[in-house]
Amino acid sequence: MTTNSQEYGAASITVLEGREAVRKRPAMYIGSTSELGLHHLVYEVVDNSIDEALAGYCDRVEVFIHVDNSITVIDNGRGIPVDIHQKEKISAAEVVLTKLHAGGKFDSNAYKVSGGLHGVGVSVVNFLSEKLRVEIWRDGTTYEQEYNRGIAAARLEPTGKTKKRGTKVWFKPDPQIFELTEFNFDTLSQRLREKAFLNSGVRISITDERNEKSHEFFYKGGIAEFVKHLNKNKSVLHAQPIHLSRLATAADPLAIEVAIQYNDGYNEIVHSFANNINTVDGGTHLTGFRAALTRTINNYGKSSGLFRKDDEKLAPEDVREGLVAVISVKLPQPQFEGQTKGKLNSDVKGQVEQFVNEGLGRYFEENPTIGRKIIAKAIDAARAREAEIGRASCRERV
């Protein structure tokens, strides 16, 4: 056995906490240090504002891209708490901005439903920013504080009186961390539009001071309007989306909302969300939705006598041809895969599947013309697929 002159012992173990941990391994918290991670900083701050909207205290969010590629996010929520935290002996705002796993999302009385549930989002933004300034309007007073790479330049201080309410966060991403620091207006606009669709009645705007571009998003129709937007310039099978929703109750706190509209194309477009977070990698809610869609369409096709044979069955890919859908669930303490929350792991598959089965089945019974159009398209897709399999089999024999 060889002896290593540099012994591996306790002295070799490095413990990184808080700011140092985030700056050493930023991709663990924001996905990457490329364009994806850069834009994720904005989403983390906006998600806090949207959580205020979910709690019923905010109806306006403004985002500004400044000439130097810094970002400002303003909301008219309650404002981050400013009183002294009893354990940390600093303001609650500074705790939120400098301590990982700190925030109101752990208190079910403060937020029944939220997307920023890990309590690391805004502190990570602070740690990965060259500079960050927060301005809080609360209880008639303006409070301000500045940070340099996550370190407070001074304590939170009252700076004046105000009639406003809410929070303003300005930050400039750290070029020591990010491969590029130039924000894409269209990328941010797309995400903010999604937030507006998911939160009907909340007005969200973005202004790009680099080129004077701006958008304002405000949708009363919610995700049904979202689906119509996704189907814009397409030939749809039914003019109005199928919209199914159920509210949370004390006995069952899971809220589910689904919007479906088919077009005459071949592609599938499905967006899934959990607590307003875009679950780009899907999860249990999407699995439940897809299972219900296949099952319900097959059941309706059979009961309506639309199949040639009793044992004819549509495959999942058949019923999803031309499908455009949005599924949104809201639940307390959801379990996501990773800090970037790309996949929902909470056990909601069965509830979503049952809800969609019942709701879509009832819709087809009440709207048989639309039901038959959707099933006819799926049957055409199945028969085209089977014919292609047959042709491929013949080519192999030849």
C-alpha positions as a Markdown table, in Angstrom:
| # | Residue | x | y | z |
|---|---|---|---|---|
| 1 | Met | 0.0 | 0.0 | 0.0 |
| 2 | Thr | 1.4 | 3.4 | -0.9 |
| 3 | Thr | 1.4 | 6.2 | 1.6 |
| 4 | Asn | 0.1 | 9.6 | 0.5 |
| 5 | Ser | 2.2 | 12.4 | 1.9 |
| 6 | Gln | -0.9 | 14.6 | 2.0 |
| 7 | Glu | -3.2 | 12.7 | 4.4 |
| 8 | Tyr | -6.9 | 12.7 | 3.9 |
| 9 | Gly | -8.3 | 13.7 | 7.3 |
| 10 | Ala | -10.7 | 16.1 | 9.0 |
| 11 | Ala | -8.6 | 19.0 | 8.0 |
| 12 | Ser | -9.3 | 18.1 | 4.3 |
| 13 | Ile | -13.1 | 18.7 | 4.8 |
| 14 | Thr | -14.3 | 22.1 | 3.8 |
| 15 | Val | -17.6 | 23.3 | 5.0 |
| 16 | Leu | -19.3 | 25.9 | 2.9 |
| 17 | Glu | -22.4 | 27.7 | 4.2 |
| 18 | Gly | -24.8 | 30.3 | 2.9 |
| 19 | Arg | -23.3 | 32.8 | 0.5 |
| 20 | Glu | -20.0 | 30.9 | -0.1 |
| 21 | Ala | -21.9 | 27.7 | -0.9 |
| 22 | Val | -24.1 | 29.5 | -3.5 |
| 23 | Arg | -21.2 | 31.3 | -5.1 |
| 24 | Lys | -19.1 | 28.2 | -5.2 |
| 25 | Arg | -21.8 | 26.0 | -6.8 |
| 26 | Pro | -24.4 | 28.4 | -8.3 |
| 27 | Ala | -25.8 | 25.8 | -10.8 |
| 28 | Met | -27.2 | 23.8 | -7.9 |
| 29 | Tyr | -29.5 | 26.7 | -7.1 |
| 30 | Ile | -30.3 | 28.3 | -10.5 |
| 31 | Gly | -29.6 | 25.5 | -13.0 |
| 32 | Ser | -26.6 | 27.0 | -14.7 |
| 33 | Thr | -24.4 | 30.1 | -15.0 |
| 34 | Ser | -25.4 | 30.5 | -18.7 |
| 35 | Glu | -28.3 | 32.4 | -20.1 |
| 36 | Leu | -30.8 | 30.0 | -18.5 |
| 37 | Gly | -29.5 | 30.7 | -15.0 |
| 38 | Leu | -29.2 | 34.4 | -15.6 |
| 39 | His | -32.9 | 34.7 | -16.4 |
| 40 | His | -33.7 | 32.4 | -13.5 |
| 41 | Leu | -32.6 | 35.2 | -11.2 |
| 42 | Val | -35.5 | 37.4 | -12.5 |
| 43 | Tyr | -38.0 | 34.5 | -12.1 |
| 44 | Glu | -37.0 | 34.0 | -8.5 |
| 45 | Val | -37.7 | 37.7 | -7.6 |
| 46 | Val | -41.0 | 37.8 | -9.7 |
| 47 | Asp | -42.2 | 34.5 | -8.0 |
| 48 | Asn | -42.1 | 36.2 | -4.7 |
| 49 | Ser | -44.3 | 39.0 | -6.0 |
| 50 | Ile | -46.7 | 36.4 | -7.6 |
| 51 | Asp | -46.9 | 34.6 | -4.2 |
| 52 | Glu | -48.2 | 37.9 | -2.8 |
| 53 | Ala | -50.8 | 37.9 | -5.6 |
| 54 | Leu | -51.7 | 34.3 | -4.7 |
| 55 | Ala | -52.2 | 35.4 | -1.1 |
| 56 | Gly | -54.5 | 38.2 | -2.3 |
| 57 | Tyr | -52.3 | 41.2 | -1.6 |
| 58 | Cys | -50.8 | 42.1 | -4.9 |
| 59 | Asp | -52.4 | 42.9 | -8.3 |
| 60 | Arg | -49.5 | 44.6 | -10.1 |
| 61 | Val | -45.9 | 43.5 | -10.9 |
| 62 | Glu | -43.5 | 45.6 | -13.0 |
| 63 | Val | -40.1 | 44.5 | -14.4 |
| 64 | Phe | -37.5 | 46.8 | -15.9 |
| 65 | Ile | -34.4 | 45.9 | -17.8 |
| 66 | His | -32.0 | 48.8 | -17.5 |
| 67 | Val | -29.3 | 50.0 | -19.9 |
| 68 | Asp | -26.5 | 48.3 | -17.9 |
| 69 | Asn | -28.4 | 45.0 | -17.9 |
| 70 | Ser | -29.5 | 45.4 | -14.3 |
| 71 | Ile | -33.1 | 44.5 | -13.3 |
| 72 | Thr | -35.8 | 46.1 | -11.2 |
| 73 | Val | -38.9 | 44.2 | -10.0 |
| 74 | Ile | -41.6 | 46.2 | -8.2 |
| 75 | Asp | -44.9 | 44.9 | -6.7 |
| 76 | Asn | -47.7 | 46.4 | -4.7 |
| 77 | Gly | -47.8 | 43.6 | -2.1 |
| 78 | Arg | -47.5 | 43.8 | 1.6 |
| 79 | Gly | -43.8 | 44.6 | 1.5 |
| 80 | Ile | -41.1 | 42.3 | 3.0 |
| 81 | Pro | -41.4 | 42.5 | 6.9 |
| 82 | Val | -39.0 | 44.9 | 8.4 |
| 83 | Asp | -39.2 | 44.2 | 12.2 |
| 84 | Ile | -36.3 | 42.6 | 14.0 |
| 85 | His | -36.0 | 38.9 | 13.8 |
| 86 | Gln | -35.9 | 37.6 | 17.4 |
| 87 | Lys | -33.4 | 34.8 | 16.7 |
| 88 | Glu | -31.1 | 36.5 | 14.1 |
| 89 | Lys | -31.2 | 40.0 | 15.7 |
| 90 | Ile | -31.4 | 41.6 | 12.3 |
| 91 | Ser | -34.4 | 42.8 | 10.3 |
| 92 | Ala | -36.6 | 40.2 | 8.8 |
| 93 | Ala | -35.8 | 41.6 | 5.4 |
| 94 | Glu | -32.1 | 41.0 | 5.9 |
| 95 | Val | -32.8 | 37.5 | 7.1 |
| 96 | Val | -34.8 | 36.8 | 3.8 |
| 97 | Leu | -32.0 | 38.3 | 1.7 |
| 98 | Thr | -29.0 | 36.6 | 3.5 |
| 99 | Lys | -30.1 | 33.4 | 5.0 |
| 100 | Leu | -30.8 | 30.2 | 3.0 |
| 101 | His | -34.1 | 28.5 | 3.7 |
| 102 | Ala | -35.6 | 31.6 | 5.3 |
| 103 | Gly | -38.9 | 33.1 | 4.4 |
| 104 | Gly | -42.6 | 33.3 | 4.9 |
| 105 | Lys | -43.3 | 30.2 | 2.8 |
| 106 | Phe | -42.6 | 27.9 | 5.7 |
| 107 | Asp | -45.5 | 29.5 | 7.7 |
| 108 | Ser | -48.8 | 28.2 | 6.4 |
| 109 | Asn | -50.5 | 31.2 | 7.9 |
| 110 | Ala | -48.5 | 33.6 | 5.9 |
| 111 | Tyr | -48.8 | 31.8 | 2.6 |
| 112 | Lys | -51.4 | 29.0 | 2.1 |
| 113 | Val | -50.0 | 28.4 | -1.5 |
| 114 | Ser | -46.7 | 29.6 | -2.9 |
| 115 | Gly | -44.1 | 28.8 | -5.6 |
| 116 | Gly | -41.0 | 30.1 | -3.7 |
| 117 | Leu | -41.4 | 27.4 | -1.0 |
| 118 | His | -37.7 | 26.6 | -0.5 |
| 119 | Gly | -36.9 | 30.0 | 1.0 |
| 120 | Val | -33.6 | 30.3 | -1.0 |
| 121 | Gly | -34.7 | 32.3 | -4.1 |
| 122 | Val | -34.1 | 35.9 | -3.3 |
| 123 | Ser | -31.1 | 35.2 | -1.1 |
| 124 | Val | -29.5 | 33.3 | -4.0 |
| 125 | Val | -30.2 | 36.3 | -6.3 |
| 126 | Asn | -28.5 | 38.5 | -3.7 |
| 127 | Phe | -25.4 | 36.2 | -3.4 |
| 128 | Leu | -25.0 | 36.0 | -7.2 |
| 129 | Ser | -25.4 | 39.8 | -7.8 |
| 130 | Glu | -22.6 | 42.3 | -8.0 |
| 131 | Lys | -25.0 | 44.7 | -6.2 |
| 132 | Leu | -28.5 | 44.5 | -4.9 |
| 133 | Arg | -30.7 | 47.2 | -3.4 |
| 134 | Val | -34.1 | 46.6 | -1.8 |
| 135 | Glu | -36.7 | 49.3 | -1.1 |
| 136 | Ile | -39.7 | 48.4 | 1.1 |
| 137 | Trp | -42.9 | 50.4 | 1.5 |
| 138 | Arg | -44.7 | 49.3 | 4.6 |
| 139 | Asp | -46.9 | 50.8 | 7.2 |
| 140 | Gly | -46.4 | 54.3 | 5.8 |
| 141 | Thr | -42.6 | 54.2 | 5.9 |
| 142 | Thr | -39.9 | 53.6 | 3.2 |
| 143 | Tyr | -37.0 | 51.3 | 4.2 |
| 144 | Glu | -33.8 | 50.8 | 2.1 |
| 145 | Gln | -30.8 | 48.5 | 2.2 |
| 146 | Glu | -27.9 | 47.8 | -0.2 |
| 147 | Tyr | -25.7 | 44.7 | -0.7 |
| 148 | Asn | -22.4 | 44.0 | -2.4 |
| 149 | Arg | -22.1 | 40.4 | -3.6 |
| 150 | Gly | -24.5 | 39.3 | -0.8 |
| 151 | Ile | -22.9 | 41.3 | 2.0 |
| 152 | Ala | -24.9 | 44.1 | 3.6 |
| 153 | Ala | -23.3 | 47.5 | 3.2 |
| 154 | Ala | -25.4 | 48.7 | 6.2 |
| 155 | Arg | -28.4 | 47.7 | 8.1 |
| 156 | Leu | -32.0 | 48.3 | 6.8 |
| 157 | Glu | -32.9 | 51.8 | 7.6 |
| 158 | Pro | -36.1 | 53.9 | 7.3 |
| 159 | Thr | -35.5 | 56.7 | 4.7 |
| 160 | Gly | -38.9 | 58.5 | 4.5 |
| 161 | Lys | -42.6 | 58.4 | 4.6 |
| 162 | Thr | -44.8 | 56.9 | 1.8 |
| 163 | Lys | -48.3 | 56.1 | 0.9 |
| 164 | Lys | -47.2 | 53.2 | -1.3 |
| 165 | Arg | -47.1 | 49.6 | -0.3 |
| 166 | Gly | -44.9 | 46.9 | -1.7 |
| 167 | Thr | -41.3 | 45.9 | -2.5 |
| 168 | Lys | -38.8 | 47.1 | -5.0 |
| 169 | Val | -35.7 | 44.9 | -5.7 |
| 170 | Trp | -32.9 | 46.1 | -8.0 |
| 171 | Phe | -30.0 | 43.8 | -8.8 |
| 172 | Lys | -27.1 | 43.6 | -11.2 |
| 173 | Pro | -25.9 | 40.0 | -11.9 |
| 174 | Asp | -22.2 | 39.4 | -11.0 |
| 175 | Pro | -20.0 | 39.0 | -14.1 |
| 176 | Gln | -17.6 | 36.9 | -11.9 |
| 177 | Ile | -20.4 | 34.2 | -11.8 |
| 178 | Phe | -22.2 | 34.4 | -15.1 |
| 179 | Glu | -20.9 | 33.6 | -18.6 |
| 180 | Leu | -23.0 | 36.4 | -20.0 |
| 181 | Thr | -25.0 | 39.2 | -18.3 |
| 182 | Glu | -27.2 | 40.4 | -21.1 |
| 183 | Phe | -31.0 | 39.7 | -20.6 |
| 184 | Asn | -33.2 | 38.7 | -23.4 |
| 185 | Phe | -36.4 | 40.7 | -23.5 |
| 186 | Asp | -38.4 | 38.1 | -25.4 |
| 187 | Thr | -37.4 | 35.3 | -23.0 |
| 188 | Leu | -38.5 | 37.3 | -20.0 |
| 189 | Ser | -41.7 | 38.5 | -21.7 |
| 190 | Gln | -42.7 | 34.9 | -22.5 |
| 191 | Arg | -42.4 | 33.9 | -18.8 |
| 192 | Leu | -44.2 | 37.0 | -17.6 |
| 193 | Arg | -47.0 | 36.4 | -20.0 |
| 194 | Glu | -47.4 | 32.9 | -18.6 |
| 195 | Lys | -47.6 | 34.4 | -15.1 |
| 196 | Ala | -50.4 | 36.8 | -16.2 |
| 197 | Phe | -52.4 | 33.9 | -17.8 |
| 198 | Leu | -52.1 | 31.9 | -14.6 |
| 199 | Asn | -53.1 | 34.7 | -12.4 |
| 200 | Ser | -56.1 | 36.4 | -14.0 |
| 201 | Gly | -56.6 | 39.9 | -12.7 |
| 202 | Val | -52.9 | 40.5 | -12.0 |
| 203 | Arg | -51.3 | 43.1 | -14.3 |
| 204 | Ile | -47.7 | 42.4 | -15.2 |
| 205 | Ser | -45.5 | 44.7 | -17.3 |
| 206 | Ile | -42.0 | 44.6 | -18.6 |
| 207 | Thr | -40.0 | 47.6 | -19.9 |
| 208 | Asp | -36.7 | 47.3 | -21.7 |
| 209 | Glu | -34.8 | 50.6 | -21.4 |
| 210 | Arg | -32.1 | 49.5 | -23.8 |
| 211 | Asn | -34.4 | 49.8 | -26.8 |
| 212 | Glu | -37.7 | 51.2 | -25.4 |
| 213 | Lys | -39.6 | 47.9 | -25.9 |
| 214 | Ser | -42.4 | 47.2 | -23.5 |
| 215 | His | -45.3 | 44.8 | -22.9 |
| 216 | Glu | -48.2 | 44.7 | -20.5 |
| 217 | Phe | -50.0 | 41.5 | -19.7 |
| 218 | Phe | -53.5 | 41.3 | -18.2 |
| 219 | Tyr | -55.9 | 38.4 | -18.8 |
| 220 | Lys | -59.3 | 37.9 | -17.3 |
| 221 | Gly | -59.8 | 34.6 | -19.1 |
| 222 | Gly | -57.0 | 32.7 | -17.3 |
| 223 | Ile | -55.6 | 29.5 | -18.8 |
| 224 | Ala | -58.4 | 29.2 | -21.2 |
| 225 | Glu | -57.2 | 32.4 | -22.8 |
| 226 | Phe | -53.6 | 31.0 | -22.6 |
| 227 | Val | -54.7 | 28.0 | -24.7 |
| 228 | Lys | -56.3 | 30.3 | -27.3 |
| 229 | His | -53.1 | 32.3 | -27.4 |
| 230 | Leu | -51.1 | 29.1 | -28.1 |
| 231 | Asn | -53.5 | 28.2 | -30.9 |
| 232 | Lys | -53.3 | 31.6 | -32.5 |
| 233 | Asn | -53.1 | 31.3 | -36.3 |
| 234 | Lys | -54.1 | 27.6 | -36.1 |
| 235 | Ser | -57.2 | 26.0 | -37.4 |
| 236 | Val | -59.0 | 24.7 | -34.3 |
| 237 | Leu | -61.5 | 21.9 | -34.0 |
| 238 | His | -63.7 | 23.8 | -31.5 |
| 239 | Ala | -63.9 | 27.5 | -31.0 |
| 240 | Gln | -63.8 | 27.6 | -27.2 |
| 241 | Pro | -61.3 | 25.7 | -25.1 |
| 242 | Ile | -62.6 | 23.0 | -22.8 |
| 243 | His | -62.1 | 24.5 | -19.3 |
| 244 | Leu | -62.3 | 22.3 | -16.2 |
| 245 | Ser | -61.6 | 23.7 | -12.7 |
| 246 | Arg | -62.0 | 22.8 | -9.1 |
| 247 | Leu | -61.3 | 25.0 | -6.1 |
| 248 | Ala | -59.3 | 24.0 | -3.0 |
| 249 | Thr | -61.3 | 23.3 | 0.1 |
| 250 | Ala | -60.4 | 22.8 | 3.8 |
| 251 | Ala | -60.9 | 19.1 | 3.4 |
| 252 | Asp | -58.9 | 18.9 | 0.1 |
| 253 | Pro | -56.5 | 21.8 | -0.5 |
| 254 | Leu | -55.6 | 20.7 | -4.0 |
| 255 | Ala | -56.9 | 23.2 | -6.7 |
| 256 | Ile | -56.9 | 21.9 | -10.3 |
| 257 | Glu | -57.4 | 23.8 | -13.5 |
| 258 | Val | -57.2 | 22.4 | -17.0 |
| 259 | Ala | -57.8 | 24.0 | -20.4 |
| 260 | Ile | -57.9 | 21.9 | -23.7 |
| 261 | Gln | -58.3 | 22.9 | -27.3 |
| 262 | Tyr | -57.5 | 20.8 | -30.4 |
| 263 | Asn | -56.3 | 22.0 | -33.7 |
| 264 | Asp | -56.0 | 20.2 | -37.1 |
| 265 | Gly | -52.3 | 19.9 | -36.8 |
| 266 | Tyr | -50.1 | 17.0 | -35.7 |
| 267 | Asn | -48.0 | 18.5 | -32.8 |
| 268 | Glu | -48.8 | 18.4 | -29.1 |
| 269 | Ile | -48.3 | 21.5 | -27.0 |
| 270 | Val | -48.9 | 21.0 | -23.3 |
| 271 | His | -47.7 | 23.3 | -20.5 |
| 272 | Ser | -47.9 | 22.2 | -16.9 |
| 273 | Phe | -47.7 | 24.4 | -13.8 |
| 274 | Ala | -47.6 | 23.9 | -10.1 |
| 275 | Asn | -48.2 | 26.9 | -7.8 |
| 276 | Asn | -47.5 | 29.1 | -10.9 |
| 277 | Ile | -44.1 | 27.4 | -11.4 |
| 278 | Asn | -43.6 | 26.2 | -15.0 |
| 279 | Thr | -42.8 | 22.5 | -14.5 |
| 280 | Val | -40.9 | 22.1 | -17.8 |
| 281 | Asp | -40.1 | 18.5 | -17.0 |
| 282 | Gly | -43.7 | 17.6 | -16.1 |
| 283 | Gly | -44.4 | 15.6 | -13.0 |
| 284 | Thr | -47.3 | 13.8 | -11.4 |
| 285 | His | -49.9 | 16.3 | -12.4 |
| 286 | Leu | -49.0 | 16.0 | -16.1 |
| 287 | Thr | -48.9 | 12.1 | -15.8 |
| 288 | Gly | -52.4 | 12.1 | -14.3 |
| 289 | Phe | -53.7 | 14.5 | -17.0 |
| 290 | Arg | -52.3 | 12.4 | -19.8 |
| 291 | Ala | -53.6 | 9.1 | -18.4 |
| 292 | Ala | -57.1 | 10.6 | -18.0 |
| 293 | Leu | -57.1 | 12.0 | -21.5 |
| 294 | Thr | -56.3 | 8.7 | -23.1 |
| 295 | Arg | -58.8 | 6.8 | -20.9 |
| 296 | Thr | -61.7 | 9.2 | -21.3 |
| 297 | Ile | -61.4 | 9.5 | -25.1 |
| 298 | Asn | -61.2 | 5.7 | -25.4 |
| 299 | Asn | -64.3 | 5.3 | -23.2 |
| 300 | Tyr | -66.3 | 7.9 | -25.1 |
| 301 | Gly | -65.2 | 6.5 | -28.5 |
| 302 | Lys | -66.4 | 3.0 | -27.5 |
| 303 | Ser | -69.6 | 4.1 | -25.8 |
| 304 | Ser | -70.5 | 6.3 | -28.9 |
| 305 | Gly | -70.0 | 3.4 | -31.3 |
| 306 | Leu | -67.2 | 5.2 | -33.1 |
| 307 | Phe | -64.8 | 2.3 | -33.2 |
| 308 | Arg | -64.9 | -0.3 | -36.0 |
| 309 | Lys | -64.2 | -3.2 | -33.6 |
| 310 | Asp | -65.0 | -3.6 | -29.9 |
| 311 | Asp | -61.4 | -4.1 | -29.1 |
| 312 | Glu | -60.2 | -1.1 | -31.0 |
| 313 | Lys | -58.1 | 1.2 | -28.7 |
| 314 | Leu | -56.4 | 4.5 | -29.2 |
| 315 | Ala | -52.8 | 4.9 | -28.1 |
| 316 | Pro | -51.7 | 7.9 | -26.0 |
| 317 | Glu | -49.9 | 9.5 | -29.0 |
| 318 | Asp | -53.2 | 9.2 | -31.0 |
| 319 | Val | -55.2 | 11.3 | -28.5 |
| 320 | Arg | -52.5 | 13.9 | -28.2 |
| 321 | Glu | -52.2 | 14.7 | -31.9 |
| 322 | Gly | -53.2 | 18.3 | -32.3 |
| 323 | Leu | -53.6 | 18.8 | -28.6 |
| 324 | Val | -53.0 | 22.2 | -27.0 |
| 325 | Ala | -53.5 | 22.1 | -23.2 |
| 326 | Val | -52.5 | 23.9 | -20.0 |
| 327 | Ile | -52.7 | 22.2 | -16.6 |
| 328 | Ser | -52.3 | 24.1 | -13.4 |
| 329 | Val | -52.4 | 22.8 | -9.9 |
| 330 | Lys | -52.0 | 24.7 | -6.6 |
| 331 | Leu | -51.3 | 22.9 | -3.4 |
| 332 | Pro | -49.7 | 23.5 | 0.0 |
| 333 | Gln | -46.1 | 22.5 | 0.4 |
| 334 | Pro | -45.5 | 20.9 | -3.1 |
| 335 | Gln | -42.5 | 18.7 | -3.6 |
| 336 | Phe | -40.3 | 19.6 | -6.6 |
| 337 | Glu | -37.3 | 18.0 | -8.0 |
| 338 | Gly | -34.4 | 20.5 | -7.4 |
| 339 | Gln | -34.3 | 24.2 | -6.6 |
| 340 | Thr | -35.2 | 25.1 | -10.2 |
| 341 | Lys | -38.5 | 23.2 | -9.7 |
| 342 | Gly | -38.7 | 21.7 | -13.1 |
| 343 | Lys | -40.7 | 18.6 | -12.1 |
| 344 | Leu | -43.5 | 18.1 | -9.6 |
| 345 | Asn | -43.1 | 15.1 | -7.3 |
| 346 | Ser | -46.1 | 15.5 | -5.0 |
| 347 | Asp | -48.5 | 12.6 | -5.1 |
| 348 | Val | -51.4 | 14.2 | -7.0 |
| 349 | Lys | -51.5 | 11.9 | -10.0 |
| 350 | Gly | -54.6 | 10.0 | -8.8 |
| 351 | Gln | -56.6 | 13.2 | -7.9 |
| 352 | Val | -55.8 | 14.9 | -11.2 |
| 353 | Glu | -56.6 | 11.7 | -13.2 |
| 354 | Gln | -60.0 | 11.3 | -11.5 |
| 355 | Phe | -60.9 | 15.0 | -11.8 |
| 356 | Val | -60.1 | 15.1 | -15.6 |
| 357 | Asn | -61.8 | 11.7 | -16.2 |
| 358 | Glu | -65.0 | 12.9 | -14.6 |
| 359 | Gly | -64.9 | 16.5 | -16.0 |
| 360 | Leu | -63.9 | 15.6 | -19.6 |
| 361 | Gly | -66.4 | 12.7 | -19.7 |
| 362 | Arg | -69.2 | 15.0 | -18.6 |
| 363 | Tyr | -68.1 | 17.6 | -21.1 |
| 364 | Phe | -68.3 | 15.1 | -24.0 |
| 365 | Glu | -71.7 | 14.0 | -22.9 |
| 366 | Glu | -73.0 | 17.6 | -22.8 |
| 367 | Asn | -71.2 | 18.6 | -26.0 |
| 368 | Pro | -71.3 | 15.5 | -28.3 |
| 369 | Thr | -70.5 | 17.3 | -31.5 |
| 370 | Ile | -67.2 | 18.5 | -30.1 |
| 371 | Gly | -66.5 | 15.1 | -28.5 |
| 372 | Arg | -67.0 | 13.3 | -31.8 |
| 373 | Lys | -64.7 | 15.8 | -33.7 |
| 374 | Ile | -61.9 | 15.2 | -31.2 |
| 375 | Ile | -62.4 | 11.4 | -31.2 |
| 376 | Ala | -62.6 | 11.3 | -35.0 |
| 377 | Lys | -59.2 | 13.1 | -35.2 |
| 378 | Ala | -57.7 | 10.6 | -32.8 |
| 379 | Ile | -59.1 | 7.7 | -34.8 |
| 380 | Asp | -57.6 | 9.1 | -38.0 |
| 381 | Ala | -54.2 | 9.4 | -36.2 |
| 382 | Ala | -54.4 | 5.8 | -35.0 |
| 383 | Arg | -55.3 | 4.5 | -38.4 |
| 384 | Ala | -52.6 | 6.5 | -40.1 |
| 385 | Arg | -50.1 | 5.1 | -37.5 |
| 386 | Glu | -51.3 | 1.6 | -38.1 |
| 387 | Ala | -51.1 | 1.9 | -41.8 |
| 388 | Glu | -47.5 | 3.2 | -41.5 |
| 389 | Ile | -46.6 | 0.2 | -39.3 |
| 390 | Gly | -48.1 | -2.0 | -42.0 |
| 391 | Arg | -46.1 | -0.4 | -44.8 |
| 392 | Ala | -42.9 | -0.6 | -42.7 |
| 393 | Ser | -43.6 | -4.3 | -42.2 |
| 394 | Cys | -44.0 | -4.9 | -45.9 |
| 395 | Arg | -40.8 | -3.1 | -46.7 |
| 396 | Glu | -38.9 | -5.3 | -44.2 |
| 397 | Arg | -40.3 | -8.4 | -45.9 |
| 398 | Val | -39.2 | -7.2 | -49.3 |
